[in-house]
């Protein structure tokens, strides 16, 4: 199985809109998923510049799926779904 790639945007807008809280994924993901998931930070994913007026920062990409208004919980839900892990 190919590793799931998680990219956390740490650009200025995403960082101040809550992206700083997403850094805890660096601790959670290895403990919860082992080597099935790889997490990295990006200086900017460029997603809010596509339509600044309707920006829903912070953004995280899980493989090619964009998670807007991202929280740790939302990102973990997407990863669980991609790995077919049932949550309660």
C-alpha positions as CSV (number, residue, x, y, z in Angstrom):
1,X,0.0,0.0,0.0
2,X,1.2,3.5,-0.9
3,X,1.8,5.9,1.9
4,X,-0.7,8.6,2.5
5,X,0.9,12.0,2.2
6,X,-0.3,14.8,4.4
7,X,0.8,18.3,3.6
8,X,0.1,21.0,6.2
9,X,0.1,24.6,4.8
10,X,2.1,26.9,7.1
11,X,1.8,30.0,4.9
12,X,1.0,33.2,6.7
13,X,-2.8,33.1,6.2
14,X,-3.1,29.4,7.2
15,X,-0.8,29.8,10.1
16,X,-2.7,32.6,11.7
17,X,-6.1,31.0,10.9
18,X,-5.2,27.9,12.9
19,X,-2.5,26.1,11.0
20,X,-0.2,26.5,13.9
21,X,-2.4,24.1,15.8
22,X,-2.0,21.5,13.1
23,X,1.6,21.0,13.9
24,X,0.5,18.5,16.6
25,X,-0.2,16.2,13.7
26,X,3.6,15.6,13.7
27,X,3.2,13.8,17.0
28,X,-0.2,12.2,16.5
29,X,0.3,10.7,13.0
30,X,3.4,8.5,13.6
31,X,1.9,7.1,16.9
32,X,-1.6,6.4,15.4
33,X,-0.7,5.2,11.8
34,X,3.0,4.2,12.0
35,X,4.6,4.2,8.6
36,X,1.3,4.3,6.6
37,X,1.2,8.0,6.7
38,X,3.8,10.7,6.1
39,X,3.3,14.3,7.2
40,X,5.2,17.3,6.0
41,X,4.8,21.1,6.2
42,X,4.6,23.4,3.2
43,X,5.5,27.0,3.1
44,X,2.3,27.6,1.2
45,X,0.0,25.4,-0.8
46,X,-1.3,28.4,-2.7
47,X,-4.9,27.4,-2.1
48,X,-6.2,30.7,-0.6
49,X,-4.8,32.7,-3.5
50,X,-7.2,30.8,-5.9
51,X,-10.1,32.7,-4.4
52,X,-9.0,35.0,-1.6
53,X,-12.5,36.3,-0.9
54,X,-13.8,32.8,0.0
55,X,-10.7,31.5,1.5
56,X,-11.3,28.7,4.1
57,X,-7.9,28.6,5.6
58,X,-6.1,26.7,7.1
59,X,-5.6,24.1,4.4
60,X,-4.2,20.6,4.5
61,X,-3.8,18.2,1.6
62,X,-4.3,14.5,2.2
63,X,-2.9,12.9,-1.0
64,X,-4.9,15.0,-3.5
65,X,-7.8,15.8,-1.3
66,X,-8.0,19.3,0.1
67,X,-9.2,19.7,3.6
68,X,-10.3,23.3,4.1
69,X,-10.9,25.0,7.5
70,X,-8.7,22.1,8.7
71,X,-8.6,20.9,12.2
72,X,-6.7,18.0,13.6
73,X,-9.9,16.0,13.9
74,X,-11.0,16.7,10.3
75,X,-7.6,15.6,9.0
76,X,-7.6,12.4,11.1
77,X,-11.1,11.6,9.8
78,X,-9.9,11.9,6.2
79,X,-6.9,9.7,6.9
80,X,-9.1,7.1,8.7
81,X,-11.5,7.1,5.7
82,X,-8.6,6.6,3.2
83,X,-7.2,3.7,5.3
84,X,-10.7,2.3,5.8
85,X,-10.5,2.6,9.6
86,X,-13.8,2.6,11.3
87,X,-14.3,5.3,13.9
88,X,-16.9,5.3,16.7
